[in-house]
Amino acid sequence: MLVIGETMVEFSCEGGVLESGAYKKDVGGADVVVAATAARLGSKVQLVSSVARDPFHGFIRGRLAEQGIDISHVVTCQGYNGLYFTSAQHPEQREYLVHQPGTANRQIVPSLLYNELIEKCKIVYASSELQSVSRQTRNAIFKAFHFAHQNGIMVAYDPNIRLMRWTLEDALECLCTVQSIIDIIFISAPEESMALLGYKHPFEVIGYLRDRGVGTVVVKMGAEGCMVGCEAGLKQFPLPKDDAGKFQNPILVGSAFNGGFLHCLARGYDSFEAAELANSVALYKGIKGGGIDSLPTVNDMTK
């Protein structure tokens, strides 16, 4: 699996971001969580990213490698790494503050994604998080997606909306740019799907995207689980009721879900089987809390 994405440093706290005096530091970013989840579950994952040579440089590279991620295509550059703050004080309202996006992720350019690298992969994944950084990062994703699509390699995409980083118009433009060449889309409902597509109900979201050529549509519905529409049909997967009440921290749970889903597809499971495991992965992350160490390993999923 090839994940193309930005790498950041996460500072998490138990109280409010402003009020807290202590924070836990870890590597973070939505795309990194996807890569780390799949790697910790046993998939071979290569990450294409850029890390600045600032005081966090060695820490970031070390934490990525500890998860089992292949970082041989994570380049080092001048500048600063992005930082963000998270809080789980109010689980129903995730507090996710990108305080400083940094400059390192601007160095993720098309030349990093050469054909021989993509040819070796079963799945290529990226999200709009990286598209929001610059025109160059958008071009890098399109180049990788287009080559993968032309060569029968699965393309997966998440149109994360982060309106503190760019406009809705930019997000829509980037979705439209890749929509015809993606095989799997992960989209959240109802807020995100309504903003991007004009539909709230998962049935309508799936119908809209499937009619436009997306083979597998995964609609993430928070505490209600997910719904999957694909060639095999349409099915909803609720979270286990006995455990759903233990859910404490929603930060980047959707990215953990994506990583679990793609891990299953890479192992040859179908989309419905992948959704069941991805729900379990997301729930595990939501119960355990923030940070990479809250992601499950293959042993955790077999207990």
N, C-alpha and C positions, 0 to 999 in steps of 0.2 A: 504494500500500500504506500502511495506517495501522498503526503500532506504538504500543501503549500500554504504557509501562514506566518503571521506575525508572532514574535516572541516578546513577552513583557514580564515585568516583575509585579507580583501581586502582594498587597499589604491588606491583610484581613483582620477584623476585630470583632469582638462580641457585642459591644455597644454601638452607639452611633459613630459614624466616621469622624465627626467634629469633636464629639465629647470624649472619645477614647484616648487613653494615654499610652496604650500598648498595642502593638500590631505584630502579627505573625507574617514573616516574609517567605515567599515561595516564587518559583517560576510560574507564569500564568499566561493567560490569553485563550480565547475560545478555540483557536486552531490547535494550540499546544495541548489543550485538554483532550481534543479528539485524538490526536496522535498518541498521547500518553495512555489513554484508556485502551485503545486497540493494542498497544505494545504490552501493557501490563496483563492483558488477557491472553497474550501469546502470539499476536500477529507480528510479522516483520514489517516495520514501519520506517520509512525514510522521511525526514523532514527537510524541506527547502525553506530556509529562513535566513535572517541576518541578525547578528548580535554585535553591538557596539563595544569597542574597547574602553569601557568606563569601569568604575569599581564593581559593577555587577557582572562583568563579562565571565569570569571564571565560575562564579556561582551558577549562572544560567546554564552554561555548557555542562557543568557537572550534574546539575539536577536533571537535565534532559537525558544525559547518558545513563543516569541511574534508573530511569524508567524503561530502559531497553530500546530507546529510540536511536536509530542510526543518524548521527549528526555530521556525517562526512560531507553533506551538502549544505551545512549551516555555515555561512561565510562570516568572517570578522571584518568590521568596518570601523571607521572613525565616527565620532558623534556620541549620542546618548540613547540608552534603552528606554522604552516606554514604561511608565508606572501607572498603576491604578489601585484604588482602594475599594474594599468590599465590606459589607456588614450584614449580619444575619439577625439584626435586632428585630426586624419585622418580616417574618418569613413570607407573608403574603405580598410584600412589596420589596422586591430585591433592590438593594442599594449597591449600585455598580458605577463608580465614579472614575472615569478616565481623566486623571488629573494632568498627566503629561504623556502624550503619545510618543514622544521621543523622535529620533531621526533615523534610527537603524533600519526600520522596516521599509524606508524609502529605497534601500539598496537591493530589494528583492525585484530584480529586473528580468526581462525575457531571456537574456543570455544565460541565466542560471539553469534554465529548463531546456536542456538539449534532448534531442530525440532518443538517444541511446538510454538515457535515464528513465524516460517515460515508458519505453518499450518493455522494460523489465517488470512493470507493475501490473497488477490485476485491477486496481482501483486508483483513480486520481481524485483527490478531494481538496476543495478550497471553499471559502465563504466570503461574503461581502465585507467581513471585517477587514480583510486585506485589500479588497477593492477600494475601500474608503480612504486608503492612505495616499494614493497618487495615481496619475494616469499611467505611469510605468508599471505599477503593481497590477492595475487592471489589464494591461497588455500582457503581462506575464501569465496571468491566470487564463486569459483567452487563448494564448499560444498553447499552453499545456492542454487545456480542454479540447481545443480544435484538433490537435495531433492525436490525442487519445481517442476522440470520437471517430476520426478517420481510420484508425487502426483497430477498432473493436475493443478498446479498453474502457471499462466502466468509468463514467464520470459522475461524481456526486457533489452536491452543492447545497449550502445553507444561506439563504438571503437574510441573515441577521440584520435587523434594523437597529442602528445606534445613531439616533438623530442628534445626539450631542456632538457627533463627529462629522456628519454630512447631512445633506438635505434629502427629503423623501424623493425628490425628482432625480437626484443622483442614484439613489438606491434602485428606483424603478428602471432607470437607464441601464444599470449594470445587470439587473435581472433579465431584461429584454435581450441584452447582448449575448448571454450564454444560454438562454432558455431552450433554444432549438438544438443544442449539442450536449445537454445533460441527460443522464439516464435515471438519476435519483435526485429528488429534492426533499430536503427537510424544512418544513415551514411550520411556524407556530400559529395557533388560532386561539381566540378570535382576533386579537388586536393586530398582529403582524399581517395575517392574511387579509384582513379588511383594508389595511393601509396600502398594501401592495396590489391586491387583486380586486378589492371591492366585495369580497365574500367573507362571511363569518363562519358559516356552517361547514364542517369538514367534508360532507358529501359534495357541496358545491365547489369547494377548493380543489378536491380531487378531480372532479369532472372537468373543471376549467383547465387544469394543468395537463391532464391526460389527453384532452382534446387538442392540446397544442404540442403533443409529441413526447411529453415526459413519461417514460415507461413506468416508473415507480414513484408514487407520491406518498410521503410520510407526513402526516399532520400531527404535530405534538400539541397536546391539550392540557398540559400541566397536571393537576391532581386527577384529571379524568383519564390519564393514560395517553394513548395514541390511536390513530386510525390509519390504515395502510390501504392504498388502492394500487393495483398492479394488474398484469395480464391474468393472474390466477383469480382475481376477484377483489372484493372489498371486505375488510374486517376490522372491527374495533377491538382494542386490547386495553382493558381497564387495569389500573394499578391494583395489586392485592389489597383488599379492604383492611385486613388485619394489620398491615404494616404502613398503610398510607398515612395514618394518624401520627406516626413517628417522624414524619418528614419535617426537618428543621431549617435547612439551608438550601435555597433555590439557586444559588450562584453557580452558573455554568453547568447546571444539571443537563440542560439541553445538549451541550457539547459532549458530555459523557454519554448520553443516549446515542448520539451520532457515532461515536467511537465504537460503542458496543454493537450497534447495528452493522456497521461496515466490517467489523471483525468477523461477524457471523457470515456475511456474504463472501468474504475472502476465504473462509473455510468451507464454502460450498453449500451453506444452508440457504433455504428460500427466504423470501421477504417476511412471511408470517412468522417463521421460526426466529428470524432476526429480531422482529419487533418484541417478541416475548422476552428474549434475553436483554434487549436494550432497555425495556421497562425495568427489569431487575437491576440493571447497572445504574440507571438514573435514580431509582429509589435508594440504592445503597449509598450513592454519593450524597443525596439529599439528607439521609439520616446521619451519615458520618461527619458532614460539614465541609468547610472550605479546604483548599490546598490539594496538591497532587496526591499526597498520601491518603486522601479520603477516597481515591478511586480504587475499585476492586481489582484484585488479581484473579488469575484463573482458579486459584485455590479457594478464594472467597466465594466464587460463583458455583462451586461444586459442593459446598457445605450443606 
